[in-house]
Amino acid sequence: MNKLLAVVASSLLTVGLNGQQIVNLDATVNGVGTPISINVPAGCYSITPIGPSAGGTYTSWHPWGGVNVGCAPSGLGCTQGWTTLFYVWTPGTAGQYGGYGFSATSGQALANSTTSTYWVPQAGNLNFIVADQAAALPGNLGGLSLRVDPIIGCSNAASIATYGAGSAGAAGVPMLAGNGMPQLGNTAFALDLSQCANDSLMVWAVGSNQANVPLPGYGASLLIQPVLFTLADLTDATGEGSLDIPLECDPVLCAQRFTLQAVVLDASAQGGLAFSNGVDLTVGS
């Protein structure tokens, strides 16, 4: 079979009624430079190596032409062996590796594989390769079948908005804003705080509803209620801070609502504390 026909054959997909797709990667073809791509909606996906008994074409692949090295008596822990390692990415986002390596037999490699999750921020191509360079592909054996399932369970749209007014300190009124959208799977989501006193104690207050409770001694208002918990940190040398909120592909988080406000220790502020505006966010898809 020539290379063109091999690409066509290996890229055949099985599409299930629930949006499930099976991607079959030929380890002699589908490495760096020759991915298989599937078009998917935005959302979270689980990616599971499977064998022929589950509808796949392949069980696992061998980057060293079948020569095993360094395997334990159990057949696991090889430095060379059968594997289910793959790489997945979407354009403009960071990719990730998945699968398991390396084992003495093809079946052991599959049996020890685990499911990975991957977030697709917008509709488009989801790309897959076996984790190998193009020049090494001719010496490989086998291939890899991956079942791609949408993680169902969040019809709620992600949202984020600022509200209320803060109180001034040495660098003005602290400004709190979102960095990205609070979408399931967005592990880079964060809140950014700016216009604060530098190298100062700050406290993130987290609640579940908006409020406007006057604090006359500080010339400010508490903008969240109830206060569920607080987190302490320091602003940096430029008077900025960030709260990382990595959102995993977990449907339990769907539709969860949080309100946040930051308070900064600032001798120039009324009462010695500068308050930010509020942020109201809901986790969604």
Secondary structure, 3 states (H helix, E strand, C coil): CCHHHHHHHHCCCEECCCCCEEEEEECCCCCCCCCEEEEECCEEEEEEEECHHHCCCCCCEECCCCCCECCCCCCCCCCECEECCEEEECCCCCCEEECCEEECCHHHHHHCCCCEEEEECCCEEEEEEECCCHHHHHHCEEEEEEEEEECCCCCCCCEEEEECCCCCECCECCEEEEECCCECCCCCCEEEEECCCCCCEEEEEEECCEEEEEEHHHCEEEEECCEEEEEEEECCCCCCEEEECCCCCCHHHCCCEEEEEEEEECCCCHHHEEEEEEEEEECEC
